[in-house]
Amino acid sequence: MKNSYKLLLAGAILCLLAAGIMLALGQQSETGPALVFFFIFLALAARGYPAFKGFSFTILIFAAVTVAMYYPAYLQKIGSFELKSLIVPLLQIIMFGMGTAMSIKDFLGVVKMPKGVLVGLLCQFTIMPVLGFAIASLFAFPPEIAAGVVLVGSSPSGLASNVMAYLAKANLALSVTLTAVSTVLAPLMTPLLMETFAGQFVPIDFVAMMLSITKIVILPIIAGLLFNYFFHGKAKWLDRAMPIVSMGGIAFIIMIITAAGRDSLLTIGLFLILAAIIHNVAGYFLGYWGCRALKMKEQDCRTIALEVGMQNGGLASGIALEMGKVATIGLAPAVFGPWMNISGSSLATWWRDKEPVDKDKASTSAEMPEN
């Protein structure tokens, strides 16, 4: 079995070499298939190495983006049907899956961990939109691209942060509660933050955005919660299928948005990637050290850092579509999303090998004999 992963890795290297040779010969337009297969082979090979297994899906996203960049026409229309009209239904399915993975207990965490939830929400809805506005202004992006950067910062955290919190040995219960509460607050907070910060770039319709988020997020999550309440444990096939459907849906959404905004990406893509890195890393840094300054537990600091740094790019994409600006405002979510998965996985893996100090202290205390 190990040999098959080595063969896949060798195949990836050969594809990359082939792409490099074609570029050197001036055949840029023919490098598409070689690059696509490079990412596919690399993603499959990564699954054979525990240290890199968590990056497999993100690498596949790069394959999807490559397809969209080289063959955008195939991802815009099929006949007279515009593929971007699938974005909202796909997001609703993903949010329904999020709801099936939740329960009312996730919201009761507000009572059990009030300080962690309050600090997490304050960091989430202050640090990231302010950073988004500052970075968009610093880079002097075109107005609609700038609004997209602010939109990412104004969105709640997503389910990916829960996975990263688990890997990072953080406070998973707090992570789930923060994701649940910030998502429920999104119909109010995201339009409010967009009106405050992005209103200087593009007109923002507060009520229309609030209704859009309710349609995309709240209603499907309520449906998922009800499904979980009445059919918990009776639809195991759904539990197995939803993660696959969610990952496929996210990949397809990114492909559609990338294809729609290909021309803009070719001109500002590198700057947008740099903006994504700065925004995301600054979110981790300020979220973590802000909590450390408040003398919170190490596990809670890690949790809030991940919740603050990792936004719900899918929701941001859906909002951009509802605004009728998926090819411009939607570009930042499409670029920021893959990067957040890379950075989140890397940070979680680094923390995984470092036991939380508070946990160590607790363990030492528990092992000390009583007098």
FILUMLUM-487886 format. One record per residue (C-alpha): residue in one letter; x, z, y. Coordinates in steps of 0.02 Angstrom, whole numbers, padded with zeros to 5 digits, always signed. Each point is the difference from the previous one (the first is absolute). Layout:
AXZY ...
***
This chain:
M+00000+00000+00000 K+00144+00042+00116 N+00073-00173-00029 S-00159-00083+00061 Y+00015+00091+00167 K+00182-00055+00012 L-00055-00180-00031 L-00130+00016+00138 L+00133+00068+00117 A+00115-00145-00045 G-00143-00121+00033 A-00028+00079+00171 I+00185-00020+00043 L-00002-00183-00055 C-00154-00035+00106 L+00081+00081+00151 L+00157-00103-00026 A-00105-00157-00014 A-00088+00042+00164 G+00167+00032+00084 I+00070-00168-00059 M-00154-00092+00063 L+00014+00087+00169 A+00184-00048+00011 L-00048-00181-00036 G-00129+00003+00139 Q-00150-00004-00117 Q-00092+00149+00077 S-00175-00061-00043 E+00044-00013-00186 T+00058+00181-00017 G-00177+00069-00016 P-00020-00002-00191 A+00175+00070-00028 L-00033+00146+00119 V-00172+00035-00073 F+00069+00008-00178 F+00147+00105+00062 F-00120+00135+00061 I-00111-00013-00154 F+00146+00016-00122 L+00076+00140+00104 A-00166+00096+00003 L-00018-00012-00188 A+00183+00046-00028 A-00019+00154+00112 R-00127+00072-00122 G+00138+00020-00127 Y+00101+00117+00110 P-00078+00170+00041 A+00088+00013+00169 F-00077-00165+00058 K-00164-00004-00095 G-00096+00064+00151 F+00053-00152+00102 S-00074-00127-00120 F-00165-00022+00093 T+00085-00012+00169 I+00116-00137-00065 L-00152-00094-00062 I-00070+00012+00176 F+00154-00092+00060 A-00037-00136-00128 A-00177-00011+00069 V+00064-00009+00180 T+00122-00138-00049 V-00143-00102-00075 A-00099+00023+00160 M+00146-00051+00111 Y+00041-00159-00098 Y-00177-00054-00047 P-00117+00071+00134 A-00130-00139-00014 Y-00048+00055-00176 L-00040+00176+00062 Q-00108-00045+00148 K-00143-00104-00070 I-00072-00059-00164 G-00109-00145+00052 S-00104+00068+00143 F+00017+00182-00058 E+00120+00104+00107 L+00098+00122-00108 K+00016+00126+00143 S-00184+00040-00027 L+00053+00088-00161 I+00103+00131+00092 V-00143+00120+00043 P-00083-00007-00174 L+00169+00032-00081 L+00031+00148+00115 Q-00171+00070-00040 I+00040-00010-00186 I+00166+00088+00031 M-00085+00136+00102 F-00132+00020-00135 G+00142+00028-00123 M+00073+00128+00120 G-00168+00089+00001 T-00010+00004-00191 A+00170+00087-00001 M-00063+00134+00120 S-00121+00145-00008 I-00077+00123+00122 K+00141+00120-00048 D+00123-00111+00092 F-00091+00037+00163 L-00007+00188-00035 G+00189+00000+00020 V-00033+00014+00187 V-00058+00179-00030 K+00140+00042-00123 M+00142-00077+00103 P-00062+00001+00182 K+00173+00003+00082 G+00069-00143-00106 V-00154-00108+00027 L-00008+00033+00187 V+00186-00034+00027 G-00008-00154-00111 L-00148-00075+00092 L+00076+00037+00171 C+00163-00084-00053 Q-00093-00146-00078 F-00106-00040+00152 T+00129+00036+00136 I+00174-00049-00061 M-00041-00168-00077 P-00112-00078+00134 V+00119+00056+00138 L+00148-00071-00097 G-00097-00160-00031 F-00036-00022+00186 A+00179+00041+00050 I+00076-00120-00128 A-00123-00141+00041 S+00043+00020+00185 L+00187+00011-00033 F+00002-00160-00101 A-00114-00086+00126 F-00104-00079-00138 P-00141-00120+00046 P-00158+00102+00040 E-00090-00027-00166 I+00156+00033-00104 A+00030+00159+00102 A-00179+00055-00031 G+00031-00022-00187 V+00149+00118+00007 V-00107+00130+00089 L-00138-00029-00129 V+00117+00045-00143 G+00047+00161+00090 S-00183+00041+00035 S-00053-00018-00182 P-00015+00145-00123 S+00114+00025-00149 G-00037-00088-00164 L+00004+00041-00185 A+00181-00056-00014 S+00053+00158+00092 N-00080+00105-00137 V+00105-00086-00133 M+00157+00025+00104 A-00043+00184+00029 Y-00012+00024-00189 L+00168-00085-00029 A+00082+00098+00141 K-00054+00169-00074 A-00099+00030+00158 N-00170+00086+00020 L-00113-00125-00089 A-00160+00098+00038 L+00040-00003+00186 S+00042-00185-00009 V-00166-00044-00081 T-00096+00107+00125 L+00089-00078+00149 T-00034-00175-00064 A-00183+00041-00029 V-00028+00085+00168 S+00099-00127+00104 T-00095-00142-00083 V-00168+00081+00039 L+00056+00027+00180 A+00058-00181+00016 P-00166-00071+00067 L+00019+00113+00151 M+00188+00021+00021 T+00060-00178-00030 P-00114-00082+00131 L+00038+00141+00122 L+00188-00021-00021 M-00013-00189+00007 E-00102+00008+00160 T+00129+00120+00076 F+00161-00088-00051 A-00042-00179-00053 G-00129-00024+00138 Q+00144-00048+00114 F+00039-00148-00113 V-00171-00063-00058 P-00183+00045+00032 I-00062+00133-00122 D-00184+00018-00046 F-00010+00184-00049 V-00173-00006-00080 A+00030-00162-00094 M+00164+00067-00071 M-00082+00164-00050 L-00137-00093-00093 S+00127-00114-00084 I+00102+00148-00065 T-00158+00086-00060 K-00047-00158-00096 I+00174-00026-00072 V+00046+00181-00038 I-00135+00132+00011 L-00142-00084-00095 P+00109-00056-00149 I+00083+00172-00010 I-00171+00086-00001 A-00054-00119-00139 G+00160+00042-00095 L-00026+00187+00022 L-00178-00015-00065 F+00059-00105-00147 N+00132+00131-00041 Y-00128+00141+00014 F-00128-00079-00117 F+00113-00095-00119 H+00161+00102-00003 G+00089-00030-00166 K-00130-00127-00056 A+00086-00156+00065 K+00181+00017-00051 W+00018-00189+00006 L-00031+00009+00187 D+00136+00132+00022 R+00122-00116-00087 A-00058-00157+00089 M-00009+00061+00181 P+00188+00022+00029 I+00030-00177-00063 V-00144-00070+00103 S+00062+00095+00154 M+00178-00064-00017 G-00060-00178-00030 G-00119+00012+00147 I+00136+00063+00118 A+00118-00139-00055 F-00133-00132+00027 I-00046+00068+00172 I+00183-00004+00054 M+00014-00180-00063 I-00153-00056+00099 I+00058+00083+00161 T+00178-00064-00020 A-00063-00177-00027 A-00114+00012+00152 G+00139+00063+00113 R+00146-00097-00074 D+00046-00089+00161 S+00006+00162+00099 L+00103+00084-00136 L+00129-00138+00007 T+00031+00038+00184 I-00014+00191+00008 G+00012+00050-00183 L+00171+00083+00010 F-00049+00101+00153 L-00162+00054-00085 I+00098+00058-00153 L+00118+00099+00113 A-00150+00076+00089 A-00074+00049-00169 I+00161+00087-00052 I+00016+00097+00163 H-00185+00050+00003 N-00002+00055-00181 V+00166+00094-00004 A-00038+00087+00164 G-00167+00055-00074 Y+00087+00080-00150 F+00131+00082+00112 L-00118+00071+00130 G-00130+00052-00129 Y+00128+00093-00105 W+00099+00084+00138 G-00155+00040+00100 C-00063+00101-00149 R+00171+00079-00026 A-00005+00056+00183 L-00166+00085-00038 K+00084+00088-00149 M-00114-00079-00129 K+00044-00005-00185 E+00117-00136-00058 Q-00132-00078-00113 D-00123-00007+00145 C+00133-00078+00114 R+00031-00137-00128 T-00186-00030-00021 I-00036-00017+00186 A+00153-00111+00025 L-00066-00122-00131 E-00179+00010+00066 V+00058-00036+00177 G+00122-00138-00045 M-00112-00096-00120 Q-00154-00080+00078 N-00147-00090-00080 G+00057-00178+00032 G-00146-00071-00097 L-00127+00082+00115 A+00096-00063+00151 S-00009-00176-00071 G-00188+00015-00023 I-00022+00060+00179 A+00104-00146+00062 L-00114-00120-00095 E-00156+00082+00071 M+00076-00024+00172 G+00021-00185-00040 K+00190+00013+00022 V+00066+00006-00178 A+00137-00129+00036 T+00071+00102+00145 I-00057+00182+00001 G+00002-00005-00190 L+00184-00048-00009 A+00071+00174+00032 P-00099+00079-00144 A+00057-00140-00115 V+00183+00030+00045 F-00006+00190+00014 G-00089+00023-00168 P+00137-00061-00118 W+00134+00090+00100 M-00096+00165-00009 N-00006-00015-00189 I+00189-00030-00008 S+00044+00143+00117 G-00129+00119-00075 S+00062-00032-00177 S+00181+00022+00054 L-00034+00163+00094 A-00106+00069-00142 T+00135-00043-00128 W+00132+00085+00107 W-00107+00157+00019 R-00044-00001-00185 D+00179+00047-00043 K+00003+00141+00128 E-00103+00153-00045 P-00098+00069+00150 V+00090+00154+00068 D-00161+00100+00006 K-00033-00044-00182 D+00174+00060-00048 K-00028+00164+00091 A-00168+00023-00082 S+00075-00033-00171 T+00142+00124+00032 S-00122+00133+00054 A-00109-00030-00152 E+00149+00017-00117 M+00062+00166+00074 P-00046+00149-00110 E-00111+00134+00072 N+00079+00168+00043 
***
